[in-house]
Every structure is written in structure tokens, then in C-alpha cells.
Amino acid sequence: MNAPILPGIRDIAPAMIALRHDIHAHPELGFEEVETRRHVIRCLRDWGYEIHEGLGVTGVVGTLRRGAGRA
């Protein structure tokens, strides 16, 4: 059973798809994903995510905070 797509996700779906296409069109070697990292950080910030960098060589974690408490 497929869950419905939330409106907020639906709104950014075209940008998510474009990011995926760009990443696949410009592959980078492991631990050398400098451009991929740059694009992901830009998108996550644009979408309202809190960015955590410095994980491994090119790792990035995006945390989305909405409302109070755990989700």
C-alpha cells in the first residue's frame, strides 16, 4: 500500500527529481563528492533543513524540525 504524498513533499518533488538527475548526470568518486555535497546542502537549506556537516569526508545530514516533540 502506498502512503499519500504529503503536500510539502509534493511541492518540492520537482526539485528533488532535478537534484537526483543532476547527481546521476555528474557522478563523482566515493569520498570525492564535492559538487554533489554542494548541491545537496543548497537544496536542503532551501527546503528548510538544519545542516550538519563534517561527517566523514563529504557527509551531510539534514534535520527537519517542525513543531514540538518527537516525530
Predicted model as a PDB file, atoms N, CA, C, CB and O in Angstrom, pLDDT in the B-factor column:
MODEL        1                                                                  
ATOM      1  N   MET A   1       0.840  -1.177   0.000  1.00 61.00           N  
ATOM      2  CA  MET A   1       0.000   0.000   0.000  1.00 61.00           C  
ATOM      3  C   MET A   1       0.886   1.240   0.000  1.00 61.00           C  
ATOM      4  CB  MET A   1      -0.956  -0.002   1.215  1.00 61.00           C  
ATOM      5  O   MET A   1       1.793   1.348   0.824  1.00 61.00           O  
ATOM      6  N   ASN A   2       0.641   2.159  -0.894  1.00 76.00           N  
ATOM      7  CA  ASN A   2       1.400   3.395  -0.973  1.00 76.00           C  
ATOM      8  C   ASN A   2       0.751   4.473  -0.118  1.00 76.00           C  
ATOM      9  CB  ASN A   2       1.519   3.862  -2.424  1.00 76.00           C  
ATOM     10  O   ASN A   2      -0.457   4.695  -0.193  1.00 76.00           O  
ATOM     11  N   ALA A   3       1.560   5.136   0.690  1.00 77.00           N  
ATOM     12  CA  ALA A   3       1.061   6.247   1.507  1.00 77.00           C  
ATOM     13  C   ALA A   3       0.902   7.477   0.617  1.00 77.00           C  
ATOM     14  CB  ALA A   3       2.026   6.547   2.708  1.00 77.00           C  
ATOM     15  O   ALA A   3       1.648   7.640  -0.349  1.00 77.00           O  
ATOM     16  N   PRO A   4      -0.051   8.334   0.928  1.00 81.00           N  
ATOM     17  CA  PRO A   4      -0.210   9.551   0.132  1.00 81.00           C  
ATOM     18  C   PRO A   4       0.998  10.468   0.307  1.00 81.00           C  
ATOM     19  CB  PRO A   4      -1.502  10.289   0.528  1.00 81.00           C  
ATOM     20  O   PRO A   4       1.640  10.480   1.358  1.00 81.00           O  
ATOM     21  N   ILE A   5       1.291  11.222  -0.724  1.00 78.00           N  
ATOM     22  CA  ILE A   5       2.402  12.171  -0.668  1.00 78.00           C  
ATOM     23  C   ILE A   5       1.927  13.419   0.060  1.00 78.00           C  
ATOM     24  CB  ILE A   5       2.928  12.523  -2.099  1.00 78.00           C  
ATOM     25  O   ILE A   5       0.910  14.011  -0.301  1.00 78.00           O  
ATOM     26  N   LEU A   6       2.660  13.809   1.074  1.00 79.00           N  
ATOM     27  CA  LEU A   6       2.307  14.994   1.846  1.00 79.00           C  
ATOM     28  C   LEU A   6       2.448  16.242   0.982  1.00 79.00           C  
ATOM     29  CB  LEU A   6       3.188  15.106   3.106  1.00 79.00           C  
ATOM     30  O   LEU A   6       3.342  16.303   0.138  1.00 79.00           O  
ATOM     31  N   PRO A   7       1.585  17.239   1.175  1.00 83.00           N  
ATOM     32  CA  PRO A   7       1.636  18.451   0.352  1.00 83.00           C  
ATOM     33  C   PRO A   7       3.007  19.115   0.327  1.00 83.00           C  
ATOM     34  CB  PRO A   7       0.622  19.438   0.846  1.00 83.00           C  
ATOM     35  O   PRO A   7       3.445  19.551  -0.737  1.00 83.00           O  
ATOM     36  N   GLY A   8       3.699  19.209   1.460  1.00 82.00           N  
ATOM     37  CA  GLY A   8       5.022  19.837   1.487  1.00 82.00           C  
ATOM     38  C   GLY A   8       6.030  19.112   0.617  1.00 82.00           C  
ATOM     39  O   GLY A   8       6.861  19.738  -0.042  1.00 82.00           O  
ATOM     40  N   ILE A   9       5.953  17.781   0.618  1.00 85.00           N  
ATOM     41  CA  ILE A   9       6.847  16.976  -0.229  1.00 85.00           C  
ATOM     42  C   ILE A   9       6.444  17.129  -1.694  1.00 85.00           C  
ATOM     43  CB  ILE A   9       6.809  15.474   0.192  1.00 85.00           C  
ATOM     44  O   ILE A   9       7.300  17.256  -2.569  1.00 85.00           O  
ATOM     45  N   ARG A  10       5.159  17.118  -1.949  1.00 88.00           N  
ATOM     46  CA  ARG A  10       4.668  17.281  -3.324  1.00 88.00           C  
ATOM     47  C   ARG A  10       5.186  18.596  -3.907  1.00 88.00           C  
ATOM     48  CB  ARG A  10       3.111  17.245  -3.364  1.00 88.00           C  
ATOM     49  O   ARG A  10       5.534  18.661  -5.086  1.00 88.00           O  
ATOM     50  N   ASP A  11       5.237  19.646  -3.076  1.00 90.00           N  
ATOM     51  CA  ASP A  11       5.678  20.960  -3.545  1.00 90.00           C  
ATOM     52  C   ASP A  11       7.135  20.966  -3.999  1.00 90.00           C  
ATOM     53  CB  ASP A  11       5.487  21.985  -2.450  1.00 90.00           C  
ATOM     54  O   ASP A  11       7.492  21.669  -4.944  1.00 90.00           O  
ATOM     55  N   ILE A  12       7.983  20.175  -3.318  1.00 91.00           N  
ATOM     56  CA  ILE A  12       9.403  20.181  -3.686  1.00 91.00           C  
ATOM     57  C   ILE A  12       9.803  18.971  -4.541  1.00 91.00           C  
ATOM     58  CB  ILE A  12      10.256  20.217  -2.430  1.00 91.00           C  
ATOM     59  O   ILE A  12      10.977  18.817  -4.879  1.00 91.00           O  
ATOM     60  N   ALA A  13       8.852  18.126  -4.886  1.00 91.00           N  
ATOM     61  CA  ALA A  13       9.152  16.927  -5.669  1.00 91.00           C  
ATOM     62  C   ALA A  13       9.888  17.230  -6.972  1.00 91.00           C  
ATOM     63  CB  ALA A  13       7.875  16.189  -5.976  1.00 91.00           C  
ATOM     64  O   ALA A  13      10.847  16.526  -7.288  1.00 91.00           O  
ATOM     65  N   PRO A  14       9.486  18.249  -7.750  1.00 93.00           N  
ATOM     66  CA  PRO A  14      10.234  18.535  -8.985  1.00 93.00           C  
ATOM     67  C   PRO A  14      11.707  18.881  -8.712  1.00 93.00           C  
ATOM     68  CB  PRO A  14       9.568  19.688  -9.741  1.00 93.00           C  
ATOM     69  O   PRO A  14      12.589  18.465  -9.464  1.00 93.00           O  
ATOM     70  N   ALA A  15      11.971  19.635  -7.646  1.00 92.00           N  
ATOM     71  CA  ALA A  15      13.352  19.976  -7.306  1.00 92.00           C  
ATOM     72  C   ALA A  15      14.122  18.736  -6.847  1.00 92.00           C  
ATOM     73  CB  ALA A  15      13.383  21.056  -6.211  1.00 92.00           C  
ATOM     74  O   ALA A  15      15.306  18.594  -7.152  1.00 92.00           O  
ATOM     75  N   MET A  16      13.452  17.838  -6.113  1.00 92.00           N  
ATOM     76  CA  MET A  16      14.098  16.596  -5.678  1.00 92.00           C  
ATOM     77  C   MET A  16      14.473  15.736  -6.887  1.00 92.00           C  
ATOM     78  CB  MET A  16      13.169  15.806  -4.724  1.00 92.00           C  
ATOM     79  O   MET A  16      15.562  15.164  -6.941  1.00 92.00           O  
ATOM     80  N   ILE A  17      13.575  15.655  -7.833  1.00 94.00           N  
ATOM     81  CA  ILE A  17      13.823  14.871  -9.046  1.00 94.00           C  
ATOM     82  C   ILE A  17      14.966  15.487  -9.843  1.00 94.00           C  
ATOM     83  CB  ILE A  17      12.546  14.785  -9.917  1.00 94.00           C  
ATOM     84  O   ILE A  17      15.829  14.767 -10.345  1.00 94.00           O  
ATOM     85  N   ALA A  18      14.980  16.820  -9.963  1.00 94.00           N  
ATOM     86  CA  ALA A  18      16.048  17.511 -10.688  1.00 94.00           C  
ATOM     87  C   ALA A  18      17.401  17.261 -10.013  1.00 94.00           C  
ATOM     88  CB  ALA A  18      15.758  19.031 -10.765  1.00 94.00           C  
ATOM     89  O   ALA A  18      18.406  17.051 -10.693  1.00 94.00           O  
ATOM     90  N   LEU A  19      17.425  17.284  -8.671  1.00 92.00           N  
ATOM     91  CA  LEU A  19      18.658  17.014  -7.945  1.00 92.00           C  
ATOM     92  C   LEU A  19      19.149  15.601  -8.233  1.00 92.00           C  
ATOM     93  CB  LEU A  19      18.450  17.211  -6.439  1.00 92.00           C  
ATOM     94  O   LEU A  19      20.332  15.393  -8.501  1.00 92.00           O  
ATOM     95  N   ARG A  20      18.249  14.641  -8.177  1.00 95.00           N  
ATOM     96  CA  ARG A  20      18.630  13.245  -8.467  1.00 95.00           C  
ATOM     97  C   ARG A  20      19.179  13.108  -9.881  1.00 95.00           C  
ATOM     98  CB  ARG A  20      17.423  12.306  -8.284  1.00 95.00           C  
ATOM     99  O   ARG A  20      20.188  12.434 -10.091  1.00 95.00           O  
ATOM    100  N   HIS A  21      18.525  13.741 -10.853  1.00 96.00           N  
ATOM    101  CA  HIS A  21      19.003  13.675 -12.236  1.00 96.00           C  
ATOM    102  C   HIS A  21      20.383  14.314 -12.365  1.00 96.00           C  
ATOM    103  CB  HIS A  21      18.009  14.369 -13.184  1.00 96.00           C  
ATOM    104  O   HIS A  21      21.245  13.789 -13.070  1.00 96.00           O  
ATOM    105  N   ASP A  22      20.600  15.446 -11.685  1.00 94.00           N  
ATOM    106  CA  ASP A  22      21.893  16.127 -11.750  1.00 94.00           C  
ATOM    107  C   ASP A  22      22.997  15.266 -11.139  1.00 94.00           C  
ATOM    108  CB  ASP A  22      21.821  17.482 -11.029  1.00 94.00           C  
ATOM    109  O   ASP A  22      24.091  15.162 -11.693  1.00 94.00           O  
ATOM    110  N   ILE A  23      22.702  14.649  -9.992  1.00 94.00           N  
ATOM    111  CA  ILE A  23      23.694  13.791  -9.342  1.00 94.00           C  
ATOM    112  C   ILE A  23      24.084  12.633 -10.257  1.00 94.00           C  
ATOM    113  CB  ILE A  23      23.150  13.252  -8.004  1.00 94.00           C  
ATOM    114  O   ILE A  23      25.263  12.294 -10.367  1.00 94.00           O  
ATOM    115  N   HIS A  24      23.100  12.033 -10.908  1.00 96.00           N  
ATOM    116  CA  HIS A  24      23.385  10.899 -11.788  1.00 96.00           C  
ATOM    117  C   HIS A  24      24.041  11.329 -13.092  1.00 96.00           C  
ATOM    118  CB  HIS A  24      22.110  10.142 -12.087  1.00 96.00           C  
ATOM    119  O   HIS A  24      24.767  10.544 -13.704  1.00 96.00           O  
ATOM    120  N   ALA A  25      23.800  12.550 -13.524  1.00 97.00           N  
ATOM    121  CA  ALA A  25      24.414  13.052 -14.758  1.00 97.00           C  
ATOM    122  C   ALA A  25      25.878  13.443 -14.545  1.00 97.00           C  
ATOM    123  CB  ALA A  25      23.628  14.255 -15.285  1.00 97.00           C  
ATOM    124  O   ALA A  25      26.651  13.521 -15.499  1.00 97.00           O  
ATOM    125  N   HIS A  26      26.253  13.689 -13.277  1.00 95.00           N  
ATOM    126  CA  HIS A  26      27.614  14.118 -12.955  1.00 95.00           C  
ATOM    127  C   HIS A  26      28.169  13.272 -11.809  1.00 95.00           C  
ATOM    128  CB  HIS A  26      27.640  15.623 -12.582  1.00 95.00           C  
ATOM    129  O   HIS A  26      28.354  13.776 -10.701  1.00 95.00           O  
ATOM    130  N   PRO A  27      28.437  11.986 -12.070  1.00 96.00           N  
ATOM    131  CA  PRO A  27      28.893  11.109 -10.990  1.00 96.00           C  
ATOM    132  C   PRO A  27      30.273  11.520 -10.468  1.00 96.00           C  
ATOM    133  CB  PRO A  27      28.930   9.659 -11.473  1.00 96.00           C  
ATOM    134  O   PRO A  27      31.111  12.039 -11.206  1.00 96.00           O  
ATOM    135  N   GLU A  28      30.478  11.271  -9.180  1.00 96.00           N  
ATOM    136  CA  GLU A  28      31.769  11.543  -8.549  1.00 96.00           C  
ATOM    137  C   GLU A  28      32.196  10.305  -7.773  1.00 96.00           C  
ATOM    138  CB  GLU A  28      31.693  12.794  -7.610  1.00 96.00           C  
ATOM    139  O   GLU A  28      31.359   9.517  -7.333  1.00 96.00           O  
ATOM    140  N   LEU A  29      33.491  10.142  -7.613  1.00 95.00           N  
ATOM    141  CA  LEU A  29      34.020   9.004  -6.877  1.00 95.00           C  
ATOM    142  C   LEU A  29      33.720   9.134  -5.391  1.00 95.00           C  
ATOM    143  CB  LEU A  29      35.524   8.874  -7.102  1.00 95.00           C  
ATOM    144  O   LEU A  29      33.551  10.240  -4.878  1.00 95.00           O  
ATOM    145  N   GLY A  30      33.655   7.999  -4.704  1.00 91.00           N  
ATOM    146  CA  GLY A  30      33.402   7.988  -3.274  1.00 91.00           C  
ATOM    147  C   GLY A  30      34.405   8.828  -2.499  1.00 91.00           C  
ATOM    148  O   GLY A  30      35.605   8.778  -2.772  1.00 91.00           O  
ATOM    149  N   PHE A  31      33.926   9.584  -1.552  1.00 90.00           N  
ATOM    150  CA  PHE A  31      34.707  10.493  -0.717  1.00 90.00           C  
ATOM    151  C   PHE A  31      35.296  11.663  -1.507  1.00 90.00           C  
ATOM    152  CB  PHE A  31      35.820   9.731  -0.037  1.00 90.00           C  
ATOM    153  O   PHE A  31      36.158  12.387  -1.007  1.00 90.00           O  
ATOM    154  N   GLU A  32      34.818  11.843  -2.759  1.00 93.00           N  
ATOM    155  CA  GLU A  32      35.232  12.979  -3.579  1.00 93.00           C  
ATOM    156  C   GLU A  32      33.997  13.684  -4.150  1.00 93.00           C  
ATOM    157  CB  GLU A  32      36.177  12.515  -4.723  1.00 93.00           C  
ATOM    158  O   GLU A  32      34.076  14.350  -5.183  1.00 93.00           O  
ATOM    159  N   GLU A  33      32.868  13.530  -3.473  1.00 93.00           N  
ATOM    160  CA  GLU A  33      31.597  14.059  -3.961  1.00 93.00           C  
ATOM    161  C   GLU A  33      31.430  15.540  -3.604  1.00 93.00           C  
ATOM    162  CB  GLU A  33      30.434  13.247  -3.387  1.00 93.00           C  
ATOM    163  O   GLU A  33      30.455  15.917  -2.953  1.00 93.00           O  
ATOM    164  N   VAL A  34      32.368  16.365  -4.024  1.00 93.00           N  
ATOM    165  CA  VAL A  34      32.382  17.778  -3.664  1.00 93.00           C  
ATOM    166  C   VAL A  34      31.192  18.521  -4.266  1.00 93.00           C  
ATOM    167  CB  VAL A  34      33.684  18.424  -4.120  1.00 93.00           C  
ATOM    168  O   VAL A  34      30.505  19.261  -3.561  1.00 93.00           O  
ATOM    169  N   GLU A  35      30.947  18.336  -5.539  1.00 94.00           N  
ATOM    170  CA  GLU A  35      29.828  19.029  -6.197  1.00 94.00           C  
ATOM    171  C   GLU A  35      28.482  18.471  -5.730  1.00 94.00           C  
ATOM    172  CB  GLU A  35      29.945  18.904  -7.731  1.00 94.00           C  
ATOM    173  O   GLU A  35      27.533  19.227  -5.523  1.00 94.00           O  
ATOM    174  N   THR A  36      28.400  17.161  -5.566  1.00 94.00           N  
ATOM    175  CA  THR A  36      27.175  16.546  -5.059  1.00 94.00           C  
ATOM    176  C   THR A  36      26.839  17.113  -3.691  1.00 94.00           C  
ATOM    177  CB  THR A  36      27.318  15.011  -4.985  1.00 94.00           C  
ATOM    178  O   THR A  36      25.694  17.482  -3.431  1.00 94.00           O  
ATOM    179  N   ARG A  37      27.824  17.184  -2.826  1.00 95.00           N  
ATOM    180  CA  ARG A  37      27.649  17.722  -1.475  1.00 95.00           C  
ATOM    181  C   ARG A  37      27.152  19.165  -1.531  1.00 95.00           C  
ATOM    182  CB  ARG A  37      28.973  17.644  -0.687  1.00 95.00           C  
ATOM    183  O   ARG A  37      26.236  19.540  -0.799  1.00 95.00           O  
ATOM    184  N   ARG A  38      27.754  19.965  -2.395  1.00 94.00           N  
ATOM    185  CA  ARG A  38      27.359  21.368  -2.535  1.00 94.00           C  
ATOM    186  C   ARG A  38      25.893  21.483  -2.954  1.00 94.00           C  
ATOM    187  CB  ARG A  38      28.261  22.081  -3.560  1.00 94.00           C  
ATOM    188  O   ARG A  38      25.142  22.280  -2.391  1.00 94.00           O  
ATOM    189  N   HIS A  39      25.492  20.689  -3.941  1.00 93.00           N  
ATOM    190  CA  HIS A  39      24.099  20.719  -4.418  1.00 93.00           C  
ATOM    191  C   HIS A  39      23.131  20.255  -3.330  1.00 93.00           C  
ATOM    192  CB  HIS A  39      23.942  19.834  -5.670  1.00 93.00           C  
ATOM    193  O   HIS A  39      22.082  20.867  -3.130  1.00 93.00           O  
ATOM    194  N   VAL A  40      23.477  19.186  -2.634  1.00 93.00           N  
ATOM    195  CA  VAL A  40      22.601  18.649  -1.584  1.00 93.00           C  
ATOM    196  C   VAL A  40      22.434  19.670  -0.463  1.00 93.00           C  
ATOM    197  CB  VAL A  40      23.169  17.323  -1.020  1.00 93.00           C  
ATOM    198  O   VAL A  40      21.317  19.891   0.005  1.00 93.00           O  
ATOM    199  N   ILE A  41      23.522  20.291  -0.028  1.00 95.00           N  
ATOM    200  CA  ILE A  41      23.447  21.300   1.032  1.00 95.00           C  
ATOM    201  C   ILE A  41      22.559  22.462   0.603  1.00 95.00           C  
ATOM    202  CB  ILE A  41      24.855  21.812   1.394  1.00 95.00           C  
ATOM    203  O   ILE A  41      21.720  22.923   1.378  1.00 95.00           O  
ATOM    204  N   ARG A  42      22.737  22.932  -0.611  1.00 95.00           N  
ATOM    205  CA  ARG A  42      21.914  24.051  -1.112  1.00 95.00           C  
ATOM    206  C   ARG A  42      20.441  23.681  -1.105  1.00 95.00           C  
ATOM    207  CB  ARG A  42      22.347  24.454  -2.537  1.00 95.00           C  
ATOM    208  O   ARG A  42      19.607  24.461  -0.644  1.00 95.00           O  
ATOM    209  N   CYS A  43      20.117  22.512  -1.606  1.00 93.00           N  
ATOM    210  CA  CYS A  43      18.713  22.082  -1.648  1.00 93.00           C  
ATOM    211  C   CYS A  43      18.139  21.916  -0.248  1.00 93.00           C  
ATOM    212  CB  CYS A  43      18.581  20.769  -2.422  1.00 93.00           C  
ATOM    213  O   CYS A  43      17.040  22.396   0.033  1.00 93.00           O  
ATOM    214  N   LEU A  44      18.866  21.246   0.626  1.00 93.00           N  
ATOM    215  CA  LEU A  44      18.359  21.035   1.982  1.00 93.00           C  
ATOM    216  C   LEU A  44      18.111  22.365   2.688  1.00 93.00           C  
ATOM    217  CB  LEU A  44      19.342  20.183   2.793  1.00 93.00           C  
ATOM    218  O   LEU A  44      17.101  22.526   3.373  1.00 93.00           O  
ATOM    219  N   ARG A  45      19.025  23.313   2.524  1.00 94.00           N  
ATOM    220  CA  ARG A  45      18.820  24.637   3.139  1.00 94.00           C  
ATOM    221  C   ARG A  45      17.589  25.319   2.551  1.00 94.00           C  
ATOM    222  CB  ARG A  45      20.067  25.532   2.938  1.00 94.00           C  
ATOM    223  O   ARG A  45      16.776  25.887   3.280  1.00 94.00           O  
ATOM    224  N   ASP A  46      17.459  25.258   1.230  1.00 93.00           N  
ATOM    225  CA  ASP A  46      16.291  25.864   0.567  1.00 93.00           C  
ATOM    226  C   ASP A  46      14.990  25.254   1.072  1.00 93.00           C  
ATOM    227  CB  ASP A  46      16.389  25.692  -0.957  1.00 93.00           C  
ATOM    228  O   ASP A  46      13.969  25.938   1.146  1.00 93.00           O  
ATOM    229  N   TRP A  47      15.022  23.971   1.420  1.00 90.00           N  
ATOM    230  CA  TRP A  47      13.823  23.264   1.873  1.00 90.00           C  
ATOM    231  C   TRP A  47      13.604  23.386   3.378  1.00 90.00           C  
ATOM    232  CB  TRP A  47      13.914  21.804   1.492  1.00 90.00           C  
ATOM    233  O   TRP A  47      12.656  22.812   3.913  1.00 90.00           O  
ATOM    234  N   GLY A  48      14.471  24.128   4.063  1.00 89.00           N  
ATOM    235  CA  GLY A  48      14.277  24.378   5.485  1.00 89.00           C  
ATOM    236  C   GLY A  48      14.928  23.396   6.435  1.00 89.00           C  
ATOM    237  O   GLY A  48      14.585  23.370   7.617  1.00 89.00           O  
ATOM    238  N   TYR A  49      15.847  22.597   5.960  1.00 91.00           N  
ATOM    239  CA  TYR A  49      16.527  21.634   6.814  1.00 91.00           C  
ATOM    240  C   TYR A  49      17.695  22.281   7.545  1.00 91.00           C  
ATOM    241  CB  TYR A  49      17.015  20.447   5.991  1.00 91.00           C  
ATOM    242  O   TYR A  49      18.344  23.187   7.023  1.00 91.00           O  
ATOM    243  N   GLU A  50      17.953  21.808   8.754  1.00 94.00           N  
ATOM    244  CA  GLU A  50      19.149  22.188   9.511  1.00 94.00           C  
ATOM    245  C   GLU A  50      20.278  21.295   8.998  1.00 94.00           C  
ATOM    246  CB  GLU A  50      18.938  22.032  11.090  1.00 94.00           C  
ATOM    247  O   GLU A  50      20.115  20.078   8.916  1.00 94.00           O  
ATOM    248  N   ILE A  51      21.410  21.885   8.655  1.00 95.00           N  
ATOM    249  CA  ILE A  51      22.515  21.143   8.045  1.00 95.00           C  
ATOM    250  C   ILE A  51      23.575  20.806   9.085  1.00 95.00           C  
ATOM    251  CB  ILE A  51      23.139  21.951   6.895  1.00 95.00           C  
ATOM    252  O   ILE A  51      23.955  21.651   9.897  1.00 95.00           O  
ATOM    253  N   HIS A  52      24.052  19.555   9.053  1.00 94.00           N  
ATOM    254  CA  HIS A  52      25.153  19.085   9.897  1.00 94.00           C  
ATOM    255  C   HIS A  52      26.247  18.594   8.946  1.00 94.00           C  
ATOM    256  CB  HIS A  52      24.685  17.936  10.906  1.00 94.00           C  
ATOM    257  O   HIS A  52      26.055  17.624   8.212  1.00 94.00           O  
ATOM    258  N   GLU A  53      27.384  19.268   8.969  1.00 91.00           N  
ATOM    259  CA  GLU A  53      28.496  18.915   8.081  1.00 91.00           C  
ATOM    260  C   GLU A  53      29.641  18.313   8.877  1.00 91.00           C  
ATOM    261  CB  GLU A  53      28.983  20.150   7.303  1.00 91.00           C  
ATOM    262  O   GLU A  53      29.563  18.185  10.099  1.00 91.00           O  
ATOM    263  N   GLY A  54      30.709  17.941   8.173  1.00 86.00           N  
ATOM    264  CA  GLY A  54      31.898  17.412   8.829  1.00 86.00           C  
ATOM    265  C   GLY A  54      31.784  15.947   9.200  1.00 86.00           C  
ATOM    266  O   GLY A  54      32.486  15.479  10.096  1.00 86.00           O  
ATOM    267  N   LEU A  55      30.925  15.229   8.536  1.00 88.00           N  
ATOM    268  CA  LEU A  55      30.734  13.796   8.784  1.00 88.00           C  
ATOM    269  C   LEU A  55      31.509  13.022   7.727  1.00 88.00           C  
ATOM    270  CB  LEU A  55      29.212  13.408   8.763  1.00 88.00           C  
ATOM    271  O   LEU A  55      31.137  13.033   6.553  1.00 88.00           O  
ATOM    272  N   GLY A  56      32.563  12.364   8.125  1.00 86.00           N  
ATOM    273  CA  GLY A  56      33.401  11.713   7.145  1.00 86.00           C  
ATOM    274  C   GLY A  56      34.055  12.782   6.291  1.00 86.00           C  
ATOM    275  O   GLY A  56      34.357  13.872   6.778  1.00 86.00           O  
ATOM    276  N   VAL A  57      34.268  12.488   5.057  1.00 86.00           N  
ATOM    277  CA  VAL A  57      34.922  13.440   4.161  1.00 86.00           C  
ATOM    278  C   VAL A  57      33.907  14.383   3.528  1.00 86.00           C  
ATOM    279  CB  VAL A  57      35.702  12.700   3.072  1.00 86.00           C  
ATOM    280  O   VAL A  57      34.102  15.599   3.534  1.00 86.00           O  
ATOM    281  N   THR A  58      32.842  13.841   2.989  1.00 92.00           N  
ATOM    282  CA  THR A  58      31.853  14.670   2.293  1.00 92.00           C  
ATOM    283  C   THR A  58      30.442  14.465   2.824  1.00 92.00           C  
ATOM    284  CB  THR A  58      31.882  14.374   0.810  1.00 92.00           C  
ATOM    285  O   THR A  58      29.473  14.832   2.159  1.00 92.00           O  
ATOM    286  N   GLY A  59      30.313  13.885   4.009  1.00 93.00           N  
ATOM    287  CA  GLY A  59      28.998  13.575   4.566  1.00 93.00           C  
ATOM    288  C   GLY A  59      28.215  14.807   4.993  1.00 93.00           C  
ATOM    289  O   GLY A  59      28.782  15.804   5.441  1.00 93.00           O  
ATOM    290  N   VAL A  60      26.914  14.715   4.846  1.00 95.00           N  
ATOM    291  CA  VAL A  60      25.984  15.778   5.225  1.00 95.00           C  
ATOM    292  C   VAL A  60      24.733  15.121   5.784  1.00 95.00           C  
ATOM    293  CB  VAL A  60      25.642  16.709   4.007  1.00 95.00           C  
ATOM    294  O   VAL A  60      24.265  14.112   5.257  1.00 95.00           O  
ATOM    295  N   VAL A  61      24.190  15.698   6.857  1.00 95.00           N  
ATOM    296  CA  VAL A  61      22.914  15.244   7.397  1.00 95.00           C  
ATOM    297  C   VAL A  61      21.994  16.446   7.456  1.00 95.00           C  
ATOM    298  CB  VAL A  61      23.079  14.581   8.808  1.00 95.00           C  
ATOM    299  O   VAL A  61      22.389  17.513   7.927  1.00 95.00           O  
ATOM    300  N   GLY A  62      20.770  16.281   6.980  1.00 93.00           N  
ATOM    301  CA  GLY A  62      19.775  17.333   7.071  1.00 93.00           C  
ATOM    302  C   GLY A  62      18.713  16.942   8.093  1.00 93.00           C  
ATOM    303  O   GLY A  62      18.152  15.848   8.026  1.00 93.00           O  
ATOM    304  N   THR A  63      18.441  17.831   9.030  1.00 92.00           N  
ATOM    305  CA  THR A  63      17.433  17.590  10.055  1.00 92.00           C  
ATOM    306  C   THR A  63      16.296  18.570   9.859  1.00 92.00           C  
ATOM    307  CB  THR A  63      18.033  17.717  11.479  1.00 92.00           C  
ATOM    308  O   THR A  63      16.513  19.782   9.845  1.00 92.00           O  
ATOM    309  N   LEU A  64      15.097  18.062   9.707  1.00 83.00           N  
ATOM    310  CA  LEU A  64      13.927  18.915   9.553  1.00 83.00           C  
ATOM    311  C   LEU A  64      13.205  19.004  10.887  1.00 83.00           C  
ATOM    312  CB  LEU A  64      12.981  18.378   8.447  1.00 83.00           C  
ATOM    313  O   LEU A  64      12.804  17.990  11.458  1.00 83.00           O  
ATOM    314  N   ARG A  65      13.045  20.204  11.367  1.00 79.00           N  
ATOM    315  CA  ARG A  65      12.364  20.428  12.648  1.00 79.00           C  
ATOM    316  C   ARG A  65      11.053  21.160  12.386  1.00 79.00           C  
ATOM    317  CB  ARG A  65      13.266  21.243  13.638  1.00 79.00           C  
ATOM    318  O   ARG A  65      11.032  22.241  11.798  1.00 79.00           O  
ATOM    319  N   ARG A  66       9.970  20.552  12.831  1.00 73.00           N  
ATOM    320  CA  ARG A  66       8.641  21.142  12.686  1.00 73.00           C  
ATOM    321  C   ARG A  66       7.865  20.848  13.952  1.00 73.00           C  
ATOM    322  CB  ARG A  66       7.896  20.590  11.423  1.00 73.00           C  
ATOM    323  O   ARG A  66       7.730  19.686  14.336  1.00 73.00           O  
ATOM    324  N   GLY A  67       7.359  21.859  14.599  1.00 66.00           N  
ATOM    325  CA  GLY A  67       6.551  21.649  15.787  1.00 66.00           C  
ATOM    326  C   GLY A  67       7.364  21.253  16.985  1.00 66.00           C  
ATOM    327  O   GLY A  67       8.592  21.330  16.968  1.00 66.00           O  
ATOM    328  N   ALA A  68       6.673  20.823  18.041  1.00 71.00           N  
ATOM    329  CA  ALA A  68       7.321  20.429  19.275  1.00 71.00           C  
ATOM    330  C   ALA A  68       7.317  18.923  19.420  1.00 71.00           C  
ATOM    331  CB  ALA A  68       6.640  21.077  20.469  1.00 71.00           C  
ATOM    332  O   ALA A  68       6.445  18.241  18.881  1.00 71.00           O  
ATOM    333  N   GLY A  69       8.282  18.408  20.139  1.00 68.00           N  
ATOM    334  CA  GLY A  69       8.326  16.986  20.412  1.00 68.00           C  
ATOM    335  C   GLY A  69       8.928  16.171  19.296  1.00 68.00           C  
ATOM    336  O   GLY A  69       9.401  16.696  18.288  1.00 68.00           O  
ATOM    337  N   ARG A  70       8.896  14.877  19.507  1.00 66.00           N  
ATOM    338  CA  ARG A  70       9.475  13.945  18.533  1.00 66.00           C  
ATOM    339  C   ARG A  70       8.456  13.580  17.467  1.00 66.00           C  
ATOM    340  CB  ARG A  70       9.984  12.674  19.233  1.00 66.00           C  
ATOM    341  O   ARG A  70       7.248  13.590  17.702  1.00 66.00           O  
ATOM    342  N   ALA A  71       8.964  13.265  16.312  1.00 58.00           N  
ATOM    343  CA  ALA A  71       8.095  12.824  15.225  1.00 58.00           C  
ATOM    344  C   ALA A  71       8.709  11.607  14.565  1.00 58.00           C  
ATOM    345  CB  ALA A  71       7.871  13.954  14.190  1.00 58.00           C  
ATOM    346  O   ALA A  71       8.140  11.066  13.618  1.00 58.00           O  
TER     347      ALA A  71                                                      
ENDMDL                                                                          
END                                                                             
